[in-house]
Amino acid sequence: MMYQHEWNRINHLQIGKYAEYLAKMEFVIRGFDVYASEVDDRGIDFILRLNPNLYIDVQVKSVRSFNYVFFPKHTFQLRDNLLAVLAIMMQGQPVELYLIPALTWLNPNALFVSHDYENKQSAPEWGINLSRKNLPLLAPFAFDLMMPKVFPPIG
């Protein structure tokens, strides 16, 4: 029997955990030290240690369809050492991983947006307008394409 990517068989929490573990393992097989956050109350799913003095925080988001994905601004504060990993899990398709430096949101476009919701109930957030139309804007952030840009080889 051929394996099918039946993402609709697992619930929302399982999808999120799967994406998080997959992202961790992608970094592990590339030689990074990965440290899990026991409680994700600060918008950090895990930490990458590059060397004893350099750490990168990582937040993982997962979707099963074209959707809006958001990161609350009070926990996802744009800085050099913060990355987002987006896992797209379309029914019947393998996972597509994207690696997005947080500073990407400094230059908003149709895909990467900022919402401050002044005088509204919603908290300010950074967002990804994931749609078929915006998918070409996401392509340059494919995990394997971004790895050498985010982590250039040394020497």
N, CA, C and O atoms as a GROMACS GRO file, in nm:
protein
  620
    1MET      N    1   0.084  -0.118   0.000
    1MET     CA    2   0.000   0.000   0.000
    1MET      C    3   0.088   0.125   0.000
    1MET      O    4   0.182   0.135   0.079
    2MET      N    5   0.058   0.215  -0.086
    2MET     CA    6   0.135   0.340  -0.097
    2MET      C    7   0.092   0.436   0.012
    2MET      O    8  -0.027   0.450   0.040
    3TYR      N    9   0.187   0.503   0.073
    3TYR     CA   10   0.157   0.600   0.178
    3TYR      C   11   0.092   0.723   0.119
    3TYR      O   12   0.143   0.779   0.021
    4GLN      N   13  -0.017   0.765   0.176
    4GLN     CA   14  -0.085   0.888   0.135
    4GLN      C   15  -0.072   0.990   0.248
    4GLN      O   16  -0.073   0.955   0.365
    5HIS      N   17  -0.061   1.112   0.211
    5HIS     CA   18  -0.054   1.219   0.310
    5HIS      C   19  -0.196   1.260   0.346
    5HIS      O   20  -0.252   1.353   0.288
    6GLU      N   21  -0.252   1.192   0.442
    6GLU     CA   22  -0.392   1.213   0.484
    6GLU      C   23  -0.394   1.305   0.605
    6GLU      O   24  -0.420   1.260   0.717
    7TRP      N   25  -0.368   1.433   0.583
    7TRP     CA   26  -0.358   1.529   0.693
    7TRP      C   27  -0.492   1.549   0.764
    7TRP      O   28  -0.495   1.591   0.880
    8ASN      N   29  -0.602   1.520   0.696
    8ASN     CA   30  -0.732   1.539   0.760
    8ASN      C   31  -0.762   1.430   0.863
    8ASN      O   32  -0.863   1.440   0.934
    9ARG      N   33  -0.679   1.330   0.873
    9ARG     CA   34  -0.699   1.223   0.973
    9ARG      C   35  -0.651   1.264   1.112
    9ARG      O   36  -0.685   1.200   1.211
   10ILE      N   37  -0.573   1.370   1.119
   10ILE     CA   38  -0.522   1.410   1.250
   10ILE      C   39  -0.576   1.548   1.286
   10ILE      O   40  -0.605   1.631   1.200
   11ASN      N   41  -0.589   1.571   1.417
   11ASN     CA   42  -0.653   1.695   1.463
   11ASN      C   43  -0.555   1.812   1.463
   11ASN      O   44  -0.436   1.797   1.434
   12HIS      N   45  -0.607   1.928   1.495
   12HIS     CA   46  -0.532   2.054   1.491
   12HIS      C   47  -0.406   2.048   1.579
   12HIS      O   48  -0.299   2.091   1.536
   13LEU      N   49  -0.418   1.995   1.700
   13LEU     CA   50  -0.302   1.987   1.789
   13LEU      C   51  -0.196   1.891   1.735
   13LEU      O   52  -0.076   1.916   1.746
   14GLN      N   53  -0.242   1.779   1.677
   14GLN     CA   54  -0.149   1.682   1.621
   14GLN      C   55  -0.075   1.740   1.500
   14GLN      O   56   0.045   1.717   1.482
   15ILE      N   57  -0.146   1.816   1.418
   15ILE     CA   58  -0.083   1.880   1.301
   15ILE      C   59   0.027   1.975   1.348
   15ILE      O   60   0.138   1.975   1.294
   16GLY      N   61  -0.003   2.055   1.450
   16GLY     CA   62   0.095   2.149   1.502
   16GLY      C   63   0.217   2.079   1.558
   16GLY      O   64   0.330   2.122   1.534
   17LYS      N   65   0.195   1.971   1.633
   17LYS     CA   66   0.307   1.898   1.692
   17LYS      C   67   0.391   1.829   1.584
   17LYS      O   68   0.514   1.827   1.592
   18TYR      N   69   0.323   1.774   1.483
   18TYR     CA   70   0.394   1.710   1.372
   18TYR      C   71   0.486   1.813   1.304
   18TYR      O   72   0.604   1.786   1.279
   19ALA      N   73   0.432   1.930   1.274
   19ALA     CA   74   0.510   2.036   1.208
   19ALA      C   75   0.629   2.077   1.293
   19ALA      O   76   0.739   2.097   1.242
   20GLU      N   77   0.606   2.090   1.422
   20GLU     CA   78   0.713   2.131   1.513
   20GLU      C   79   0.825   2.026   1.515
   20GLU      O   80   0.943   2.061   1.506
   21TYR      N   81   0.788   1.898   1.529
   21TYR     CA   82   0.890   1.792   1.530
   21TYR      C   83   0.963   1.784   1.397
   21TYR      O   84   1.084   1.764   1.394
   22LEU      N   85   0.890   1.799   1.287
   22LEU     CA   86   0.953   1.795   1.156
   22LEU      C   87   1.055   1.908   1.142
   22LEU      O   88   1.167   1.885   1.096
   23ALA      N   89   1.017   2.028   1.182
   23ALA     CA   90   1.110   2.141   1.175
   23ALA      C   91   1.233   2.116   1.261
   23ALA      O   92   1.346   2.141   1.218
   24LYS      N   93   1.213   2.066   1.382
   24LYS     CA   94   1.327   2.035   1.469
   24LYS      C   95   1.422   1.937   1.402
   24LYS      O   96   1.544   1.957   1.402
   25MET      N   97   1.366   1.831   1.345
   25MET     CA   98   1.449   1.728   1.282
   25MET      C   99   1.522   1.781   1.159
   25MET      O  100   1.634   1.739   1.131
   26GLU      N  101   1.460   1.872   1.085
   26GLU     CA  102   1.527   1.933   0.970
   26GLU      C  103   1.651   2.010   1.014
   26GLU      O  104   1.753   2.010   0.945
   27PHE      N  105   1.643   2.075   1.129
   27PHE     CA  106   1.760   2.145   1.182
   27PHE      C  107   1.862   2.046   1.239
   27PHE      O  108   1.982   2.064   1.220
   28VAL      N  109   1.817   1.943   1.307
   28VAL     CA  110   1.907   1.842   1.365
   28VAL      C  111   1.990   1.775   1.256
   28VAL      O  112   2.111   1.760   1.272
   29ILE      N  113   1.925   1.735   1.145
   29ILE     CA  114   2.002   1.666   1.041
   29ILE      C  115   2.100   1.758   0.970
   29ILE      O  116   2.187   1.712   0.895
   30ARG      N  117   2.087   1.887   0.993
   30ARG     CA  118   2.182   1.984   0.937
   30ARG      C  119   2.288   2.023   1.040
   30ARG      O  120   2.369   2.112   1.016
   31GLY      N  121   2.288   1.955   1.156
   31GLY     CA  122   2.395   1.974   1.253
   31GLY      C  123   2.370   2.075   1.363
   31GLY      O  124   2.462   2.106   1.439
   32PHE      N  125   2.248   2.127   1.375
   32PHE     CA  126   2.218   2.224   1.479
   32PHE      C  127   2.184   2.154   1.611
   32PHE      O  128   2.131   2.043   1.612
   33ASP      N  129   2.215   2.220   1.720
   33ASP     CA  130   2.165   2.178   1.851
   33ASP      C  131   2.027   2.240   1.865
   33ASP      O  132   2.010   2.360   1.840
   34VAL      N  133   1.930   2.160   1.904
   34VAL     CA  134   1.791   2.206   1.916
   34VAL      C  135   1.746   2.186   2.060
   34VAL      O  136   1.761   2.077   2.116
   35TYR      N  137   1.690   2.292   2.118
   35TYR     CA  138   1.641   2.286   2.255
   35TYR      C  139   1.493   2.320   2.255
   35TYR      O  140   1.452   2.425   2.206
   36ALA      N  141   1.415   2.231   2.311
   36ALA     CA  142   1.270   2.250   2.313
   36ALA      C  143   1.229   2.345   2.425
   36ALA      O  144   1.290   2.349   2.532
   37SER      N  145   1.125   2.421   2.397
   37SER     CA  146   1.064   2.506   2.498
   37SER      C  147   0.954   2.425   2.565
   37SER      O  148   0.861   2.379   2.498
   38GLU      N  149   0.962   2.406   2.694
   38GLU     CA  150   0.862   2.325   2.764
   38GLU      C  151   0.725   2.391   2.763
   38GLU      O  152   0.622   2.322   2.758
   39VAL      N  153   0.723   2.522   2.769
   39VAL     CA  154   0.597   2.596   2.769
   39VAL      C  155   0.608   2.704   2.660
   39VAL      O  156   0.698   2.788   2.664
   40ASP      N  157   0.517   2.700   2.564
   40ASP     CA  158   0.520   2.797   2.454
   40ASP      C  159   0.431   2.915   2.488
   40ASP      O  160   0.328   2.937   2.425
   41ASP      N  161   0.472   2.992   2.589
   41ASP     CA  162   0.392   3.108   2.628
   41ASP      C  163   0.457   3.238   2.582
   41ASP      O  164   0.406   3.347   2.609
   42ARG      N  165   0.570   3.228   2.514
   42ARG     CA  166   0.641   3.346   2.465
   42ARG      C  167   0.661   3.342   2.314
   42ARG      O  168   0.744   3.415   2.260
   43GLY      N  169   0.586   3.256   2.247
   43GLY     CA  170   0.596   3.249   2.102
   43GLY      C  171   0.723   3.184   2.052
   43GLY      O  172   0.768   3.213   1.941
   44ILE      N  173   0.781   3.095   2.133
   44ILE     CA  174   0.903   3.024   2.093
   44ILE      C  175   0.876   2.875   2.108
   44ILE      O  176   0.851   2.826   2.218
   45ASP      N  177   0.883   2.802   1.996
   45ASP     CA  178   0.863   2.657   2.001
   45ASP      C  179   0.992   2.583   2.034
   45ASP      O  180   0.990   2.482   2.105
   46PHE      N  181   1.104   2.634   1.982
   46PHE     CA  182   1.233   2.575   2.017
   46PHE      C  183   1.344   2.675   1.987
   46PHE      O  184   1.322   2.778   1.924
   47ILE      N  185   1.463   2.641   2.034
   47ILE     CA  186   1.579   2.728   2.022
   47ILE      C  187   1.690   2.652   1.950
   47ILE      O  188   1.715   2.535   1.980
   48LEU      N  189   1.756   2.719   1.856
   48LEU     CA  190   1.872   2.663   1.788
   48LEU      C  191   1.996   2.724   1.850
   48LEU      O  192   2.004   2.845   1.869
   49ARG      N  193   2.093   2.640   1.880
   49ARG     CA  194   2.221   2.692   1.928
   49ARG      C  195   2.320   2.680   1.815
   49ARG      O  196   2.349   2.570   1.768
   50LEU      N  197   2.372   2.794   1.772
   50LEU     CA  198   2.470   2.795   1.664
   50LEU      C  199   2.611   2.782   1.718
   50LEU      O  200   2.696   2.717   1.658
   51ASN      N  201   2.634   2.844   1.832
   51ASN     CA  202   2.760   2.831   1.904
   51ASN      C  203   2.730   2.873   2.049
   51ASN      O  204   2.619   2.916   2.077
   52PRO      N  205   2.827   2.863   2.139
   52PRO     CA  206   2.797   2.894   2.280
   52PRO      C  207   2.743   3.034   2.305
   52PRO      O  208   2.684   3.060   2.410
   53ASN      N  209   2.762   3.125   2.211
   53ASN     CA  210   2.716   3.263   2.232
   53ASN      C  211   2.605   3.306   2.138
   53ASN      O  212   2.561   3.422   2.143
   54LEU      N  213   2.557   3.216   2.051
   54LEU     CA  214   2.458   3.256   1.951
   54LEU      C  215   2.341   3.159   1.947
   54LEU      O  216   2.357   3.040   1.918
   55TYR      N  217   2.224   3.212   1.976
   55TYR     CA  218   2.101   3.133   1.978
   55TYR      C  219   1.998   3.197   1.886
   55TYR      O  220   1.993   3.319   1.871
   56ILE      N  221   1.916   3.112   1.826
   56ILE     CA  222   1.807   3.158   1.739
   56ILE      C  223   1.678   3.099   1.793
   56ILE      O  224   1.670   2.979   1.818
   57ASP      N  225   1.576   3.184   1.810
   57ASP     CA  226   1.443   3.138   1.852
   57ASP      C  227   1.361   3.104   1.729
   57ASP      O  228   1.370   3.172   1.626
   58VAL      N  229   1.281   2.998   1.739
   58VAL     CA  230   1.201   2.952   1.625
   58VAL      C  231   1.056   2.933   1.667
   58VAL      O  232   1.027   2.871   1.769
   59GLN      N  233   0.966   2.988   1.587
   59GLN     CA  234   0.822   2.969   1.605
   59GLN      C  235   0.771   2.894   1.482
   59GLN      O  236   0.798   2.935   1.369
   60VAL      N  237   0.697   2.786   1.503
   60VAL     CA  238   0.645   2.704   1.394
   60VAL      C  239   0.494   2.722   1.383
   60VAL      O  240   0.423   2.721   1.484
   61LYS      N  241   0.447   2.737   1.261
   61LYS     CA  242   0.303   2.742   1.232
   61LYS      C  243   0.273   2.640   1.125
   61LYS      O  244   0.357   2.613   1.039
   62SER      N  245   0.154   2.582   1.130
   62SER     CA  246   0.115   2.483   1.031
   62SER      C  247  -0.025   2.512   0.980
   62SER      O  248  -0.111   2.562   1.053
   63VAL      N  249  -0.046   2.480   0.853
   63VAL     CA  250  -0.178   2.497   0.791
   63VAL      C  251  -0.205   2.378   0.700
   63VAL      O  252  -0.114   2.314   0.649
   64ARG      N  253  -0.336   2.350   0.680
   64ARG     CA  254  -0.378   2.244   0.589
   64ARG      C  255  -0.448   2.297   0.465
   64ARG      O  256  -0.490   2.220   0.379
   65SER      N  257  -0.460   2.427   0.457
   65SER     CA  258  -0.524   2.488   0.341
   65SER      C  259  -0.474   2.631   0.330
   65SER      O  260  -0.405   2.681   0.419
   66PHE      N  261  -0.509   2.696   0.221
   66PHE     CA  262  -0.472   2.837   0.209
   66PHE      C  263  -0.548   2.910   0.318
   66PHE      O  264  -0.670   2.897   0.331
   67ASN      N  265  -0.476   2.985   0.396
   67ASN     CA  266  -0.528   3.038   0.519
   67ASN      C  267  -0.453   3.165   0.556
   67ASN      O  268  -0.353   3.201   0.493
   68TYR      N  269  -0.500   3.230   0.658
   68TYR     CA  270  -0.427   3.342   0.718
   68TYR      C  271  -0.356   3.288   0.841
   68TYR      O  272  -0.419   3.225   0.926
   69VAL      N  273  -0.227   3.314   0.851
   69VAL     CA  274  -0.146   3.270   0.964
   69VAL      C  275  -0.097   3.395   1.035
   69VAL      O  276  -0.056   3.492   0.970
   70PHE      N  277  -0.103   3.395   1.170
   70PHE     CA  278  -0.058   3.516   1.239
   70PHE      C  279   0.031   3.484   1.357
   70PHE      O  280   0.030   3.375   1.414
   71PHE      N  281   0.110   3.587   1.392
   71PHE     CA  282   0.202   3.582   1.504
   71PHE      C  283   0.174   3.706   1.588
   71PHE      O  284   0.195   3.817   1.539
   72PRO      N  285   0.129   3.693   1.712
   72PRO     CA  286   0.103   3.811   1.794
   72PRO      C  287   0.230   3.895   1.811
   72PRO      O  288   0.338   3.843   1.840
   73LYS      N  289   0.216   4.025   1.791
   73LYS     CA  290   0.333   4.113   1.800
   73LYS      C  291   0.396   4.117   1.939
   73LYS      O  292   0.516   4.140   1.952
   74HIS      N  293   0.316   4.094   2.043
   74HIS     CA  294   0.374   4.100   2.177
   74HIS      C  295   0.466   3.982   2.206
   74HIS      O  296   0.550   3.991   2.296
   75THR      N  297   0.454   3.871   2.133
   75THR     CA  298   0.546   3.758   2.152
   75THR      C  299   0.642   3.742   2.035
   75THR      O  300   0.753   3.693   2.054
   76PHE      N  301   0.602   3.780   1.916
   76PHE     CA  302   0.686   3.766   1.797
   76PHE      C  303   0.741   3.904   1.762
   76PHE      O  304   0.694   3.971   1.670
   77GLN      N  305   0.841   3.944   1.839
   77GLN     CA  306   0.900   4.077   1.822
   77GLN      C  307   1.015   4.068   1.721
   77GLN      O  308   1.111   3.993   1.741
   78LEU      N  309   1.004   4.144   1.614
   78LEU     CA  310   1.099   4.135   1.504
   78LEU      C  311   1.241   4.164   1.550
   78LEU      O  312   1.270   4.269   1.607
   79ARG      N  313   1.328   4.067   1.522
   79ARG     CA  314   1.470   4.078   1.560
   79ARG      C  315   1.551   3.980   1.477
   79ARG      O  316   1.496   3.888   1.415
   80ASP      N  317   1.682   4.000   1.476
   80ASP     CA  318   1.772   3.916   1.395
   80ASP      C  319   1.769   3.768   1.431
   80ASP      O  320   1.782   3.683   1.344
   81ASN      N  321   1.750   3.738   1.557
   81ASN     CA  322   1.762   3.599   1.602
   81ASN      C  323   1.625   3.532   1.624
   81ASN      O  324   1.607   3.456   1.719
   82LEU      N  325   1.530   3.563   1.535
   82LEU     CA  326   1.398   3.501   1.541
   82LEU      C  327   1.358   3.455   1.402
   82LEU      O  328   1.364   3.532   1.306
   83LEU      N  329   1.316   3.329   1.392
   83LEU     CA  330   1.272   3.271   1.266
   83LEU      C  331   1.131   3.215   1.280
   83LEU      O  332   1.090   3.171   1.388
   84ALA      N  333   1.058   3.216   1.170
   84ALA     CA  334   0.931   3.146   1.162
   84ALA      C  335   0.950   3.030   1.064
   84ALA      O  336   1.014   3.044   0.960
   85VAL      N  337   0.893   2.916   1.100
   85VAL     CA  338   0.887   2.804   1.007
   85VAL      C  339   0.740   2.782   0.978
   85VAL      O  340   0.660   2.766   1.070
   86LEU      N  341   0.705   2.780   0.851
   86LEU     CA  342   0.567   2.755   0.809
   86LEU      C  343   0.562   2.619   0.742
   86LEU      O  344   0.636   2.593   0.646
   87ALA      N  345   0.475   2.532   0.792
   87ALA     CA  346   0.455   2.399   0.734
   87ALA      C  347   0.318   2.397   0.665
   87ALA      O  348   0.215   2.416   0.730
   88ILE      N  349   0.318   2.375   0.535
   88ILE     CA  350   0.193   2.365   0.460
   88ILE      C  351   0.168   2.218   0.432
   88ILE      O  352   0.249   2.150   0.370
   89MET      N  353   0.052   2.170   0.481
   89MET     CA  354   0.017   2.028   0.472
   89MET      C  355  -0.113   2.011   0.395
   89MET      O  356  -0.219   1.991   0.454
   90MET      N  357  -0.103   2.020   0.263
   90MET     CA  358  -0.220   2.005   0.178
   90MET      C  359  -0.256   1.856   0.167
   90MET      O  360  -0.168   1.771   0.154
   91GLN      N  361  -0.383   1.827   0.173
   91GLN     CA  362  -0.431   1.688   0.167
   91GLN      C  363  -0.372   1.616   0.046
   91GLN      O  364  -0.379   1.665  -0.067
   92GLY      N  365  -0.314   1.497   0.071
   92GLY     CA  366  -0.257   1.416  -0.035
   92GLY      C  367  -0.118   1.457  -0.080
   92GLY      O  368  -0.060   1.393  -0.168
   93GLN      N  369  -0.063   1.563  -0.019
   93GLN     CA  370   0.068   1.614  -0.058
   93GLN      C  371   0.166   1.606   0.058
   93GLN      O  372   0.125   1.614   0.174
   94PRO      N  373   0.295   1.589   0.028
   94PRO     CA  374   0.393   1.595   0.137
   94PRO      C  375   0.400   1.736   0.196
   94PRO      O  376   0.356   1.832   0.133
   95VAL      N  377   0.455   1.747   0.312
   95VAL     CA  378   0.471   1.876   0.380
   95VAL      C  379   0.565   1.965   0.300
   95VAL      O  380   0.668   1.919   0.248
   96GLU      N  381   0.529   2.092   0.290
   96GLU     CA  382   0.619   2.193   0.234
   96GLU      C  383   0.660   2.285   0.348
   96GLU      O  384   0.574   2.345   0.413
   97LEU      N  385   0.791   2.296   0.372
   97LEU     CA  386   0.843   2.380   0.480
   97LEU      C  387   0.902   2.509   0.424
   97LEU      O  388   0.968   2.510   0.320
   98TYR      N  389   0.876   2.617   0.496
   98TYR     CA  390   0.928   2.748   0.459
   98TYR      C  391   0.997   2.808   0.580
   98TYR      O  392   0.950   2.792   0.693
   99LEU      N  393   1.108   2.877   0.556
   99LEU     CA  394   1.188   2.938   0.661
   99LEU      C  395   1.186   3.089   0.641
   99LEU      O  396   1.234   3.139   0.539
  100ILE      N  397   1.130   3.160   0.738
  100ILE     CA  398   1.107   3.303   0.722
  100ILE      C  399   1.174   3.381   0.834
  100ILE      O  400   1.132   3.370   0.950
  101PRO      N  401   1.277   3.458   0.803
  101PRO     CA  402   1.337   3.544   0.906
  101PRO      C  403   1.234   3.647   0.953
  101PRO      O  404   1.159   3.701   0.871
  102ALA      N  405   1.229   3.672   1.081
  102ALA     CA  406   1.131   3.766   1.137
  102ALA      C  407   1.141   3.904   1.074
  102ALA      O  408   1.040   3.973   1.058
  103LEU      N  409   1.261   3.946   1.038
  103LEU     CA  410   1.278   4.079   0.982
  103LEU      C  411   1.211   4.095   0.845
  103LEU      O  412   1.203   4.206   0.793
  104THR      N  413   1.165   3.986   0.786
  104THR     CA  414   1.091   3.992   0.660
  104THR      C  415   0.971   4.085   0.672
  104THR      O  416   0.936   4.154   0.575
  105TRP      N  417   0.908   4.090   0.789
  105TRP     CA  418   0.788   4.171   0.809
  105TRP      C  419   0.820   4.321   0.813
  105TRP      O  420   0.727   4.402   0.816
  106LEU      N  421   0.947   4.359   0.814
  106LEU     CA  422   0.981   4.501   0.809
  106LEU      C  423   0.945   4.561   0.672
  106LEU      O  424   0.930   4.683   0.660
  107ASN      N  425   0.932   4.475   0.572
  107ASN     CA  426   0.895   4.518   0.436
  107ASN      C  427   0.767   4.447   0.394
  107ASN      O  428   0.773   4.354   0.314
  108PRO      N  429   0.652   4.488   0.447
  108PRO     CA  430   0.526   4.419   0.417
  108PRO      C  431   0.493   4.420   0.268
  108PRO      O  432   0.534   4.510   0.194
  109ASN      N  433   0.419   4.319   0.227
  109ASN     CA  434   0.369   4.310   0.090
  109ASN      C  435   0.235   4.237   0.094
  109ASN      O  436   0.173   4.229   0.200
  110ALA      N  437   0.190   4.183  -0.017
  110ALA     CA  438   0.061   4.113  -0.020
  110ALA      C  439   0.063   3.987   0.066
  110ALA      O  440  -0.041   3.945   0.118
  111LEU      N  441   0.180   3.925   0.083
  111LEU     CA  442   0.193   3.801   0.160
  111LEU      C  443   0.222   3.827   0.307
  111LEU      O  444   0.155   3.774   0.395
  112PHE      N  445   0.323   3.909   0.334
  112PHE     CA  446   0.365   3.938   0.472
  112PHE      C  447   0.304   4.070   0.515
  112PHE      O  448   0.338   4.176   0.461
  113VAL      N  449   0.215   4.066   0.613
  113VAL     CA  450   0.139   4.185   0.650
  113VAL      C  451   0.153   4.218   0.798
  113VAL      O  452   0.193   4.134   0.880
  114SER      N  453   0.120   4.342   0.829
  114SER     CA  454   0.119   4.391   0.967
  114SER      C  455  -0.021   4.445   0.995
  114SER      O  456  -0.074   4.525   0.918
  115HIS      N  457  -0.079   4.401   1.108
  115HIS     CA  458  -0.209   4.453   1.150
  115HIS      C  459  -0.198   4.503   1.293
  115HIS      O  460  -0.161   4.428   1.384
  116ASP      N  461  -0.230   4.630   1.313
  116ASP     CA  462  -0.224   4.686   1.448
  116ASP      C  463  -0.361   4.691   1.516
  116ASP      O  464  -0.368   4.703   1.638
  117TYR      N  465  -0.467   4.683   1.440
  117TYR     CA  466  -0.604   4.678   1.495
  117TYR      C  467  -0.626   4.782   1.604
  117TYR      O  468  -0.675   4.749   1.712
  118GLU      N  469  -0.592   4.906   1.576
  118GLU     CA  470  -0.612   5.012   1.675
  118GLU      C  471  -0.760   5.026   1.710
  118GLU      O  472  -0.846   5.024   1.622
  119ASN      N  473  -0.788   5.039   1.840
  119ASN     CA  474  -0.925   5.051   1.892
  119ASN      C  475  -1.012   4.930   1.860
  119ASN      O  476  -1.134   4.943   1.845
  120LYS      N  477  -0.951   4.812   1.849
  120LYS     CA  478  -1.023   4.688   1.820
  120LYS      C  479  -0.995   4.587   1.931
  120LYS      O  480  -0.906   4.608   2.014
  121GLN      N  481  -1.071   4.477   1.932
  121GLN     CA  482  -1.052   4.373   2.033
  121GLN      C  483  -0.930   4.286   2.004
  121GLN      O  484  -0.867   4.235   2.097
  122SER      N  485  -0.896   4.267   1.876
  122SER     CA  486  -0.782   4.183   1.840
  122SER      C  487  -0.650   4.253   1.875
  122SER      O  488  -0.637   4.375   1.861
  123ALA      N  489  -0.554   4.173   1.919
  123ALA     CA  490  -0.421   4.225   1.949
  123ALA      C  491  -0.343   4.243   1.820
  123ALA      O  492  -0.370   4.174   1.722
  124PRO      N  493  -0.246   4.335   1.818
  124PRO     CA  494  -0.164   4.354   1.698
  124PRO      C  495  -0.092   4.224   1.659
  124PRO      O  496  -0.053   4.145   1.745
  125GLU      N  497  -0.075   4.205   1.528
  125GLU     CA  498  -0.014   4.080   1.482
  125GLU      C  499   0.060   4.100   1.350
  125GLU      O  500   0.030   4.191   1.272
  126TRP      N  501   0.156   4.012   1.327
  126TRP     CA  502   0.221   3.996   1.198
  126TRP      C  503   0.148   3.882   1.130
  126TRP      O  504   0.113   3.784   1.197
  127GLY      N  505   0.124   3.891   1.000
  127GLY     CA  506   0.048   3.786   0.934
  127GLY      C  507   0.108   3.740   0.803
  127GLY      O  508   0.193   3.807   0.743
  128ILE      N  509   0.061   3.623   0.761
  128ILE     CA  510   0.093   3.567   0.630
  128ILE      C  511  -0.040   3.543   0.560
  128ILE      O  512  -0.119   3.460   0.604
  129ASN      N  513  -0.066   3.616   0.452
  129ASN     CA  514  -0.188   3.597   0.372
  129ASN      C  515  -0.161   3.485   0.272
  129ASN      O  516  -0.123   3.510   0.158
  130LEU      N  517  -0.181   3.362   0.315
  130LEU     CA  518  -0.150   3.246   0.233
  130LEU      C  519  -0.266   3.220   0.137
  130LEU      O  520  -0.377   3.186   0.179
  131SER      N  521  -0.238   3.235   0.008
  131SER     CA  522  -0.340   3.211  -0.095
  131SER      C  523  -0.269   3.162  -0.221
  131SER      O  524  -0.147   3.175  -0.232
  132ARG      N  525  -0.345   3.107  -0.314
  132ARG     CA  526  -0.286   3.065  -0.442
  132ARG      C  527  -0.217   3.185  -0.509
  132ARG      O  528  -0.107   3.172  -0.564
  133LYS      N  529  -0.283   3.299  -0.505
  133LYS     CA  530  -0.229   3.419  -0.568
  133LYS      C  531  -0.095   3.461  -0.506
  133LYS      O  532  -0.005   3.505  -0.576
  134ASN      N  533  -0.083   3.447  -0.373
  134ASN     CA  534   0.039   3.491  -0.304
  134ASN      C  535   0.147   3.383  -0.296
  134ASN      O  536   0.259   3.411  -0.252
  135LEU      N  537   0.115   3.261  -0.336
  135LEU     CA  538   0.212   3.150  -0.325
  135LEU      C  539   0.345   3.180  -0.394
  135LEU      O  540   0.450   3.143  -0.340
  136PRO      N  541   0.348   3.246  -0.511
  136PRO     CA  542   0.478   3.278  -0.571
  136PRO      C  543   0.565   3.367  -0.482
  136PRO      O  544   0.688   3.360  -0.490
  137LEU      N  545   0.504   3.451  -0.399
  137LEU     CA  546   0.581   3.535  -0.307
  137LEU      C  547   0.644   3.453  -0.195
  137LEU      O  548   0.743   3.495  -0.134
  138LEU      N  549   0.587   3.336  -0.166
  138LEU     CA  550   0.640   3.249  -0.061
  138LEU      C  551   0.752   3.160  -0.112
  138LEU      O  552   0.838   3.118  -0.034
  139ALA      N  553   0.753   3.130  -0.242
  139ALA     CA  554   0.848   3.035  -0.300
  139ALA      C  555   0.994   3.063  -0.262
  139ALA      O  556   1.067   2.968  -0.232
  140PRO      N  557   1.041   3.189  -0.262
  140PRO     CA  558   1.182   3.212  -0.225
  140PRO      C  559   1.216   3.174  -0.081
  140PRO      O  560   1.333   3.165  -0.045
  141PHE      N  561   1.113   3.151   0.002
  141PHE     CA  562   1.135   3.116   0.142
  141PHE      C  563   1.131   2.965   0.166
  141PHE      O  564   1.128   2.921   0.281
  142ALA      N  565   1.131   2.886   0.059
  142ALA     CA  566   1.136   2.740   0.074
  142ALA      C  567   1.254   2.705   0.165
  142ALA      O  568   1.362   2.762   0.152
  143PHE      N  569   1.232   2.612   0.255
  143PHE     CA  570   1.330   2.580   0.360
  143PHE      C  571   1.470   2.560   0.303
  143PHE      O  572   1.566   2.622   0.350
  144ASP      N  573   1.484   2.473   0.203
  144ASP     CA  574   1.616   2.442   0.149
  144ASP      C  575   1.681   2.561   0.079
  144ASP      O  576   1.803   2.573   0.079
  145LEU      N  577   1.600   2.649   0.020
  145LEU     CA  578   1.656   2.769  -0.043
  145LEU      C  579   1.703   2.871   0.060
  145LEU      O  580   1.804   2.939   0.040
  146MET      N  581   1.630   2.880   0.171
  146MET     CA  582   1.663   2.981   0.272
  146MET      C  583   1.777   2.942   0.365
  146MET      O  584   1.846   3.028   0.419
  147MET      N  585   1.798   2.813   0.385
  147MET     CA  586   1.902   2.769   0.481
  147MET      C  587   2.037   2.835   0.454
  147MET      O  588   2.095   2.890   0.547
  148PRO      N  589   2.091   2.832   0.330
  148PRO     CA  590   2.223   2.895   0.310
  148PRO      C  591   2.219   3.048   0.321
  148PRO      O  592   2.322   3.110   0.345
  149LYS      N  593   2.102   3.108   0.304
  149LYS     CA  594   2.092   3.253   0.318
  149LYS      C  595   2.087   3.294   0.465
  149LYS      O  596   2.147   3.394   0.505
  150VAL      N  597   2.016   3.216   0.545
  150VAL     CA  598   2.003   3.246   0.687
  150VAL      C  599   2.127   3.202   0.764
  150VAL      O  600   2.172   3.268   0.857
  151PHE      N  601   2.183   3.087   0.722
  151PHE     CA  602   2.300   3.030   0.789
  151PHE      C  603   2.410   3.007   0.685
  151PHE      O  604   2.433   2.893   0.644
  152PRO      N  605   2.479   3.113   0.643
  152PRO     CA  606   2.584   3.096   0.541
  152PRO      C  607   2.695   3.004   0.590
  152PRO      O  608   2.729   3.004   0.708
  153PRO      N  609   2.750   2.925   0.497
  153PRO     CA  610   2.862   2.837   0.537
  153PRO      C  611   2.979   2.919   0.590
  153PRO      O  612   3.006   3.030   0.544
  154ILE      N  613   3.047   2.862   0.686
  154ILE     CA  614   3.162   2.930   0.748
  154ILE      C  615   3.289   2.873   0.684
  154ILE      O  616   3.305   2.752   0.671
  155GLY      N  617   3.379   2.963   0.645
  155GLY     CA  618   3.508   2.920   0.590
  155GLY      C  619   3.493   2.880   0.450
  155GLY      O  620   3.591   2.841   0.386
   0.00000   0.00000   0.00000
